[in-house]
Amino acid sequence: MLLNVGFDNAVVLDRIVAIVDINSTPVKRMVEDSKKSGFLIDATHGKKIRSVIITDSNHCVISAMQAETLISRFSNRDKQPEKKCKEPEKK
């Protein structure tokens, strides 16, 4: 299953290690280190960074969504029905 992190971007739920707020200096430093090493994924579309998703592959995904919103979506993942893709219409 996927976690929508905003602007039609998603992260695989099973790969998420942590979802943190960007307000602390250590988190900002971690984002800068990830950027330098090529492990940063920008899902903000130019908006202000509000949260960071850390994955098991040491990638940092920055998002414009509040950490509380993402955590709520993450914790409610079992309660949401899985969406099925529509099959194309046959002509």
C-alpha positions as CSV (number, residue, x, y, z in Angstrom):
1,M,0.0,0.0,0.0
2,L,1.0,3.6,-0.5
3,L,1.0,6.7,1.6
4,N,0.0,9.9,-0.3
5,V,2.5,12.6,0.7
6,G,0.9,15.3,-1.4
7,F,0.9,16.5,-5.0
8,D,0.2,13.0,-6.4
9,N,3.3,11.6,-4.8
10,A,3.3,8.4,-2.7
11,V,5.7,6.4,-0.5
12,V,5.4,2.6,0.1
13,L,4.1,2.1,3.6
14,D,6.3,-0.9,4.4
15,R,9.4,1.1,3.7
16,I,8.7,4.0,6.1
17,V,10.8,4.1,9.3
18,A,9.7,7.5,10.6
19,I,7.7,10.6,9.9
20,V,9.1,13.7,11.6
21,D,8.5,17.4,11.7
22,I,11.1,19.6,10.0
23,N,11.4,22.1,12.9
24,S,14.4,20.7,14.7
25,T,18.0,21.4,13.8
26,P,19.0,17.7,13.6
27,V,16.3,16.9,11.1
28,K,17.3,19.9,9.0
29,R,20.9,18.7,9.1
30,M,19.8,15.2,8.1
31,V,17.9,16.6,5.1
32,E,21.0,18.6,4.0
33,D,23.2,15.4,4.4
34,S,20.7,13.4,2.3
35,K,20.8,16.1,-0.4
36,K,24.6,16.1,-0.5
37,S,24.7,12.3,-0.7
38,G,21.9,12.0,-3.3
39,F,19.3,10.3,-1.0
40,L,16.8,13.2,-0.9
41,I,13.5,13.0,-2.7
42,D,11.6,16.3,-3.0
43,A,7.8,15.9,-3.0
44,T,7.1,19.5,-2.1
45,H,6.6,21.0,-5.6
46,G,8.3,24.2,-4.4
47,K,6.2,24.6,-1.3
48,K,7.5,25.0,2.2
49,I,8.9,21.8,3.8
50,R,6.7,20.7,6.7
51,S,7.7,17.1,7.2
52,V,10.3,14.4,6.4
53,I,9.6,10.8,5.8
54,I,12.6,8.5,6.5
55,T,12.7,5.2,4.7
56,D,14.6,1.9,5.4
57,S,16.9,2.6,2.4
58,N,18.1,5.8,4.1
59,H,16.2,8.0,1.7
60,C,14.6,11.2,3.0
61,V,11.3,12.3,1.4
62,I,10.5,15.9,2.1
63,S,6.8,16.8,2.0
64,A,4.7,20.0,2.1
65,M,2.1,18.2,4.3
66,Q,2.1,18.4,8.1
67,A,3.7,15.5,9.9
68,E,0.5,15.0,11.9
69,T,-1.6,14.6,8.7
70,L,0.8,12.0,7.4
71,I,1.0,10.1,10.7
72,S,-2.8,10.1,10.8
73,R,-3.0,8.6,7.3
74,F,-0.2,6.1,8.2
75,S,-2.0,5.0,11.3
76,N,-5.4,4.7,9.6
77,R,-4.0,2.6,6.7
78,D,-5.8,-0.6,7.8
79,K,-9.2,1.2,8.0
80,Q,-9.2,2.5,4.5
81,P,-10.5,0.3,1.7
82,E,-8.0,-0.4,-1.1
83,K,-8.7,1.5,-4.2
84,K,-8.9,-0.5,-7.4
85,C,-7.9,0.9,-10.8
86,K,-10.5,1.2,-13.3
87,E,-10.1,-1.0,-16.3
88,P,-10.1,0.8,-19.7
89,E,-13.3,0.8,-21.6
90,K,-13.4,-1.5,-24.6
91,K,-14.6,0.0,-27.8
